[in-house]
């Protein structure tokens, strides 16, 4: 198979993926009002984490519960926080409902109250709204054109869309 033939096949797959995303997006906009309302309610409950909150949450999603000392040992290196900064962050995040604190035998234990998947989705939705005016197909078009996806990645995208 020549390089030109491979490129043509890849371009064809890219166009199919973009078209499929556009059709799904259009169908959603025309679709069931109850479904749209449910999605909008879900978006309202979404939490966008700032970079400091994300740093703490990544550690807690990786292993939980953790003590202030455990978190401090990692966060003092990157991003270079003091123990009082870690305590302040944990207190604020607890007040916001992002994490929960329980009293352990010797120390307070912290665990996430939100799922990583939910936080990631909220951030992705925010990006799509801010940058692409809510258009998933515009985002996909940009990614597919700029990232030079290989045929396997395009097939994976196509399979994901077929599952919907």
C-alpha positions in Angstrom: 0.0 0.0 0.0 1.5 3.3 -1.0 1.8 6.2 1.3 -0.6 8.3 -0.8 -3.2 5.5 -0.6 -2.8 5.3 3.2 -3.2 9.0 3.5 -6.4 8.9 1.4 -7.8 6.1 3.6 -6.9 8.1 6.7 -8.5 11.3 5.4 -11.6 9.3 4.5 -11.8 7.9 8.0 -11.3 11.4 9.5 -14.2 12.7 7.5 -16.4 9.8 8.6 -15.6 10.4 12.2 -16.3 14.1 12.0 -19.5 13.5 10.1 -20.7 10.9 12.7 -20.0 13.4 15.6 -21.8 16.2 13.7 -24.9 13.9 13.2 -25.0 12.9 16.8 -24.6 16.5 17.9 -27.4 17.6 15.6 -29.7 14.7 16.7 -29.1 15.6 20.3 -30.0 19.2 19.7 -33.3 18.1 18.0 -33.8 15.2 20.4 -35.8 14.4 23.5 -36.3 17.4 25.8 -36.2 15.2 28.8 -32.7 13.9 27.8 -31.5 17.4 27.2 -32.8 18.5 30.6 -31.0 15.6 32.3 -27.7 16.5 30.6 -28.1 20.1 31.6 -28.8 19.2 35.2 -25.8 17.0 35.2 -23.7 19.8 33.9 -24.9 22.1 36.7 -23.7 19.7 39.3 -20.3 19.5 37.7 -17.3 20.8 39.5 -14.4 22.6 37.7 -11.3 22.2 39.8 -8.6 24.8 39.9 -5.0 23.7 39.5 -4.3 23.5 43.3 -7.5 21.5 43.9 -6.6 19.2 41.0 -3.2 18.5 42.5 -4.7 17.4 45.8 -7.5 15.4 44.1 -5.1 13.5 41.8 -3.3 12.3 44.9 -6.5 11.3 46.6 -7.9 9.6 43.6 -4.7 7.6 43.3 -4.8 6.5 47.0 -7.4 7.2 49.6 -7.8 8.0 52.4 -4.6 9.9 53.1 -3.4 12.0 56.1 -2.2 15.6 55.9 1.3 14.3 56.4 1.1 11.8 53.5 -0.2 14.6 51.2 2.3 17.1 52.5 5.3 14.8 51.6 4.2 14.8 48.0 3.0 18.4 47.7 6.1 19.9 49.3 8.1 18.7 46.3 5.6 19.8 43.7 4.1 22.4 43.8 6.3 23.3 46.8 3.6 23.8 49.4 4.2 24.2 53.2 2.2 22.1 55.6 0.0 25.0 56.5 -0.9 25.5 52.8 -1.8 21.8 52.6 -4.0 22.2 55.7 -5.7 25.3 54.3 -6.4 23.6 50.9 -7.8 20.6 52.6 -10.0 22.8 54.8 -11.3 24.8 51.9 -11.9 21.7 49.7 -13.8 20.1 52.6 -16.0 23.1 52.9 -16.7 23.0 49.1 -17.7 19.3 49.4 -14.8 18.1 47.2 -13.3 15.9 49.9 -14.4 14.4 53.2 -12.5 14.3 56.4 -12.9 11.5 59.0 -11.0 11.1 62.2 -8.7 8.2 62.2 -7.0 6.6 65.2 -4.1 9.0 65.1 -4.8 11.6 62.4 -7.5 13.0 60.2 -8.1 11.1 57.0 -9.0 12.7 53.7 -10.8 11.1 50.8 -12.4 12.4 47.6 -16.1 13.2 47.5 -16.2 13.5 43.7 -15.2 11.0 41.1 -12.3 11.7 38.8 -14.5 10.8 35.9 -17.0 13.6 36.9 -14.3 16.2 37.3 -12.6 15.3 34.0 -16.0 15.4 32.2 -16.9 18.8 33.7 -13.5 20.2 32.6 -13.9 18.8 29.1 -17.5 20.2 28.9 -16.1 23.6 30.0 -13.4 23.5 27.3 -15.9 22.6 24.6 -18.3 25.4 25.7 -15.6 28.1 26.0 -13.4 27.3 23.0 -15.7 25.5 20.5 -19.0 27.2 21.4 -20.4 23.9 22.5 -19.6 22.0 19.3 -18.1 18.6 19.8 -17.7 18.2 16.1 -15.6 21.5 15.9 -13.4 20.1 18.7 -13.0 16.7 17.0 -12.2 18.4 13.7 -9.5 20.5 15.3 -8.0 17.5 17.1 -8.1 15.2 14.2 -6.6 17.7 11.8 -3.9 19.0 14.1 -2.8 15.8 15.9 -2.3 13.7 12.8 -4.1 10.6 14.1 -3.0 7.3 12.8 -5.5 4.8 11.3 -5.7 2.8 14.5 -6.7 5.9 16.5 -9.3 6.8 13.9 -10.7 3.3 14.0 -10.9 3.5 17.8 -12.8 6.8 17.5 -15.1 5.3 14.9 -15.8 2.2 17.2 -16.6 4.5 20.1 -19.1 6.4 18.0 -20.7 3.2 16.7 -21.3 2.1 20.3 -23.4 5.2 20.9 
